[in-house]
Amino acid sequence: MLCDVMRCGDDFTTFEHVGWERVADKYHSVWSSLTAQFIPHLINAGRVSPGMSVLDVACGPGYVSAAVRELGAIPTGIDFSEKMVGIARKMFPNISFLRGDAQELPFGNASFDRVLINFGLLHVSQPEKACAEACRVLKSGGRLGFTVWTGPDKNPGAKIVNHAIEEHADLDVGLPEGPPHYLHDEREECRKALEHSGFDGSSMSYETRTVEWHLPTASYFFEAERDAGVRTAGLLARQSPEKLHAIRVAIENQMQRYAEGNEFVLPMAAHIVTVTKR
C-alpha cells in the first residue's frame, strides 16, 4: 500500500503517486526523448566516475541508472511508483531498483558517493526534505546533482503551455498544492535552499542547458501534457470541454512557429544544479 512507503495524509504525494501509476507505461514513448537529453549534462556536472556508488532518485524507467552503469559506476534506482520500478527492472535487469520515498530514503547515513535526480524534485511535496535526505545519505564530499525546468522567460516550451493555461484555463479546480512549477529557477534562491539542506553553497554549479525536442505534430505537446503527465494533466482533466479545446488550439497555434519540414522542433530548457555535501 502507498502508506507503506509514503507519508499518509499528504494529498500532493497521493495525487502524484496515483498519476504516475496511471501513466508510467507512457513515459518512455512520450517524454524520454526529451528528458533523457539532459542526462549526460547531469552526469558530467555531477562528476560521476567509475566505481562510484550512485543513487538515482525518482528514477522512473531507469535511464539515469543505465547511463551511470555504462560509465562503470554502481547505480541504485529508487522511485515511489511501483509500476515505474517494474518497468526499470524489466528494461535494466542487472541494476538494483526499489520502491521508496525520496523524502524518507531507506538507506543509512553516508551510503553513496553521488545522488542524482533528473526532474524528480517537482514531484515530491517537500523538495527541501528530499535534498536534506540526499545530503544525509551522501558520503563526506559527495555531490548531489539535479535538473529542474527553467521558467517561461527562458524556456519556449514552458512559455507555450504556461501562456495557454493562463489565458484559457480555470485554475481554481481543487488540485492539491505542490512545489512551484519552476522550482529553483533563481540561482541565489537555489543556493540558499541547498545550504539549508546541509550542502556547501559555495560549491554549487548552476548552468542552463537547452535541447531540441522533435515532435511529429503540432498537437503532440498538448496530448503529451494531457495524457502522459501528472500535474498539468490533473489541471487539464478538470477543465470544461470548451476551455480544454481553447487550451489545445492555443498550444497548437504557438507550435506552428517551430515547424521544420515534417516535424516540429521545440527548444526546451532546464537548469542543471550540482552541489557538494559540507
C-alpha positions as CSV (number, residue, x, y, z in Angstrom):
1,M,0.0,0.0,0.0
2,L,1.0,3.6,-0.5
3,C,1.3,4.3,3.2
4,D,4.0,1.6,3.5
5,V,6.4,3.8,1.6
6,M,4.9,7.3,1.6
7,R,3.7,9.5,4.4
8,C,-0.1,9.2,4.8
9,G,-2.2,12.3,4.8
10,D,-0.1,14.1,2.1
11,D,-2.5,15.0,-0.6
12,F,0.1,16.1,-3.1
13,T,2.1,12.9,-2.7
14,T,-1.0,10.8,-3.2
15,F,-2.0,12.8,-6.3
16,E,1.4,12.4,-7.8
17,H,1.6,8.7,-6.9
18,V,-1.8,7.9,-8.4
19,G,-0.9,9.9,-11.5
20,W,2.4,8.2,-12.2
21,E,1.0,4.8,-11.6
22,R,-1.6,5.6,-14.3
23,V,0.8,6.9,-16.9
24,A,4.0,5.0,-16.1
25,D,3.8,2.9,-19.3
26,K,3.5,6.0,-21.4
27,Y,6.7,7.8,-20.1
28,H,9.2,6.0,-22.4
29,S,7.3,6.7,-25.6
30,V,6.2,10.2,-24.8
31,W,8.8,12.0,-22.6
32,S,12.0,10.1,-22.7
33,S,13.2,11.6,-25.9
34,L,13.2,15.0,-24.1
35,T,14.2,14.3,-20.5
36,A,17.0,11.8,-21.5
37,Q,18.8,14.5,-23.4
38,F,19.7,16.2,-20.1
39,I,21.2,13.0,-18.5
40,P,24.7,13.4,-20.0
41,H,24.8,17.0,-18.7
42,L,23.7,15.9,-15.3
43,I,26.2,13.1,-15.1
44,N,29.1,15.3,-16.3
45,A,28.2,18.1,-13.8
46,G,27.9,15.6,-11.1
47,R,31.5,14.4,-11.8
48,V,30.5,10.7,-11.8
49,S,33.4,8.4,-12.3
50,P,33.9,4.6,-12.5
51,G,33.5,2.7,-9.2
52,M,31.3,5.4,-7.6
53,S,28.1,4.4,-5.8
54,V,25.3,6.5,-7.3
55,L,21.7,6.8,-6.0
56,D,19.2,7.6,-8.8
57,V,16.3,9.2,-7.0
58,A,12.9,9.4,-8.7
59,C,14.5,7.0,-11.2
60,G,11.4,6.4,-13.4
61,P,12.2,3.8,-16.0
62,G,15.9,3.9,-15.0
63,Y,17.6,5.9,-17.7
64,V,20.0,7.7,-15.3
65,S,20.9,4.5,-13.7
66,A,21.6,2.9,-17.0
67,A,23.8,5.8,-18.1
68,V,25.7,5.7,-14.8
69,R,26.3,1.9,-15.2
70,E,27.8,2.5,-18.7
71,L,30.4,4.7,-17.1
72,G,31.4,1.9,-14.8
73,A,29.8,3.4,-11.7
74,I,27.4,1.4,-9.4
75,P,23.8,2.7,-9.6
76,T,20.8,2.1,-7.4
77,G,17.4,3.4,-8.5
78,I,14.5,4.4,-6.3
79,D,11.0,5.6,-7.2
80,F,7.7,5.9,-5.4
81,S,5.8,4.3,-8.4
82,E,5.6,0.6,-8.3
83,K,4.9,0.5,-12.0
84,M,7.9,2.7,-12.8
85,V,10.1,0.4,-10.7
86,G,8.7,-2.6,-12.5
87,I,9.5,-1.0,-15.9
88,A,13.0,-0.2,-14.8
89,R,13.7,-3.7,-13.6
90,K,12.4,-5.1,-16.9
91,M,14.4,-2.7,-19.0
92,F,17.6,-3.0,-17.0
93,P,17.6,-6.3,-15.1
94,N,21.2,-6.0,-14.0
95,I,20.6,-2.8,-12.0
96,S,19.1,-2.6,-8.5
97,F,15.8,-0.7,-8.3
98,L,13.5,-0.4,-5.4
99,R,10.3,1.4,-4.4
100,G,10.6,4.2,-1.8
101,D,10.1,7.8,-0.8
102,A,12.7,10.4,-1.8
103,Q,11.8,12.3,1.4
104,E,12.5,9.3,3.6
105,L,15.2,7.3,1.9
106,P,15.7,3.7,3.1
107,F,19.5,4.0,3.3
108,G,21.9,4.6,6.1
109,N,24.0,7.8,6.5
110,A,26.9,8.2,4.2
111,S,25.9,5.4,1.8
112,F,26.6,6.9,-1.6
113,D,29.2,9.0,-3.5
114,R,26.6,10.7,-5.6
115,V,22.8,11.3,-5.6
116,L,21.2,12.3,-9.0
117,I,17.6,13.4,-9.5
118,N,16.5,14.0,-13.1
119,F,13.3,16.2,-13.0
120,G,12.2,14.5,-9.8
121,L,12.0,17.3,-7.3
122,L,8.8,18.8,-8.7
123,H,7.0,15.5,-7.9
124,V,7.6,15.5,-4.2
125,S,5.6,17.6,-1.7
126,Q,8.7,18.8,0.2
127,P,11.7,19.2,-2.2
128,E,13.8,20.6,0.6
129,K,13.3,17.5,2.6
130,A,14.3,15.3,-0.4
131,C,17.5,17.4,-0.7
132,A,18.2,17.0,3.0
133,E,17.7,13.2,2.7
134,A,20.1,13.2,-0.3
135,C,22.6,15.1,1.9
136,R,22.2,12.6,4.7
137,V,22.9,9.5,2.5
138,L,25.9,11.1,0.8
139,K,29.4,10.4,2.0
140,S,31.6,13.3,3.1
141,G,32.5,15.3,0.0
142,G,29.8,13.6,-2.1
143,R,27.7,15.5,-4.6
144,L,24.0,16.0,-5.3
145,G,23.0,16.7,-8.9
146,F,19.5,17.5,-10.2
147,T,17.6,19.0,-13.1
148,V,14.6,21.4,-12.9
149,W,12.8,23.1,-15.8
150,T,13.5,26.8,-16.4
151,G,10.7,29.3,-16.3
152,P,8.8,30.6,-19.4
153,D,11.1,33.5,-19.9
154,K,14.0,31.1,-20.8
155,N,12.1,28.1,-21.9
156,P,10.0,28.3,-25.2
157,G,8.1,25.1,-24.4
158,A,7.2,26.2,-20.9
159,K,6.1,29.5,-22.3
160,I,3.7,27.9,-24.8
161,V,1.9,25.8,-22.1
162,N,2.0,28.5,-19.4
163,H,0.5,31.1,-21.7
164,A,-2.3,28.8,-22.9
165,I,-3.2,27.9,-19.4
166,E,-3.1,31.4,-18.0
167,E,-5.3,32.7,-20.9
168,H,-7.9,29.9,-21.0
169,A,-7.9,27.6,-18.0
170,D,-9.9,27.6,-14.9
171,L,-7.1,27.5,-12.2
172,D,-9.4,27.0,-9.2
173,V,-10.2,23.3,-9.7
174,G,-9.1,21.9,-6.3
175,L,-5.7,20.4,-7.1
176,P,-3.5,19.7,-4.1
177,E,-0.8,22.3,-3.6
178,G,2.7,21.2,-4.6
179,P,6.1,22.9,-5.0
180,P,6.5,25.7,-7.5
181,H,6.3,24.6,-11.2
182,Y,9.6,26.4,-11.8
183,L,11.4,25.4,-8.6
184,H,14.9,26.8,-8.1
185,D,14.6,29.0,-11.2
186,E,16.7,31.6,-9.4
187,R,20.3,30.9,-8.7
188,E,20.6,32.6,-5.3
189,E,17.3,31.1,-4.0
190,C,18.6,27.7,-5.1
191,R,21.9,28.2,-3.3
192,K,20.2,29.2,0.0
193,A,17.8,26.3,-0.1
194,L,20.6,23.8,-0.6
195,E,22.6,25.4,2.2
196,H,19.6,24.9,4.4
197,S,19.5,21.2,3.4
198,G,23.1,20.7,4.5
199,F,25.2,21.5,1.4
200,D,28.1,23.8,0.8
201,G,26.5,26.7,-1.1
202,S,29.9,28.0,-2.3
203,S,30.4,24.7,-4.2
204,M,27.2,25.0,-6.2
205,S,27.3,24.7,-10.0
206,Y,24.3,26.2,-11.7
207,E,24.0,26.0,-15.5
208,T,21.2,26.2,-18.0
209,R,21.0,23.9,-21.0
210,T,18.6,24.0,-23.9
211,V,17.9,20.9,-26.1
212,E,15.7,20.3,-29.1
213,W,12.6,18.2,-28.7
214,H,11.5,16.8,-32.1
215,L,7.7,16.3,-32.2
216,P,5.7,14.7,-35.1
217,T,2.6,17.0,-35.0
218,A,1.5,20.4,-33.6
219,S,-0.9,18.7,-31.2
220,Y,1.7,16.3,-29.8
221,F,2.8,18.6,-27.0
222,F,-0.8,19.2,-25.8
223,E,-1.5,15.5,-26.0
224,A,1.6,14.7,-24.0
225,E,0.7,17.0,-21.2
226,R,-2.9,15.7,-21.2
227,D,-2.3,12.0,-21.5
228,A,1.2,11.3,-20.2
229,G,1.9,13.7,-17.4
230,V,0.5,14.3,-13.9
231,R,0.5,17.9,-12.6
232,T,-0.6,19.7,-15.8
233,A,-2.7,16.6,-16.8
234,G,-4.6,17.0,-13.5
235,L,-5.4,20.6,-14.3
236,L,-6.5,19.8,-17.9
237,A,-8.7,16.9,-16.7
238,R,-10.7,19.4,-14.6
239,Q,-11.4,21.8,-17.4
240,S,-14.7,22.2,-19.3
241,P,-14.7,20.8,-22.9
242,E,-14.8,24.4,-24.1
243,K,-11.8,25.5,-22.1
244,L,-9.8,22.4,-22.9
245,H,-10.4,23.0,-26.6
246,A,-9.2,26.6,-26.3
247,I,-6.0,25.5,-24.5
248,R,-5.4,22.9,-27.2
249,V,-5.9,25.4,-30.0
250,A,-3.6,28.0,-28.3
251,I,-0.8,25.4,-27.9
252,E,-1.2,24.1,-31.5
253,N,-1.1,27.7,-32.9
254,Q,2.1,28.6,-31.0
255,M,3.7,25.4,-32.2
256,Q,3.5,26.5,-35.8
257,R,6.5,28.8,-35.4
258,Y,8.6,25.7,-34.6
259,A,7.6,23.8,-37.8
260,E,10.6,22.4,-39.7
261,G,9.7,20.2,-42.6
262,N,7.6,17.3,-41.5
263,E,8.1,17.9,-37.8
264,F,8.2,20.5,-35.1
265,V,11.5,21.3,-33.3
266,L,10.8,22.8,-29.9
267,P,13.5,24.2,-27.7
268,M,13.2,23.1,-24.0
269,A,15.5,24.4,-21.3
270,A,16.5,23.2,-17.8
271,H,18.8,24.1,-15.0
272,I,21.5,21.5,-14.1
273,V,22.5,22.0,-10.5
274,T,25.2,20.3,-8.5
275,V,26.5,20.9,-5.0
276,T,28.8,19.2,-2.5
277,K,28.0,18.0,1.0
278,R,29.6,20.0,3.7
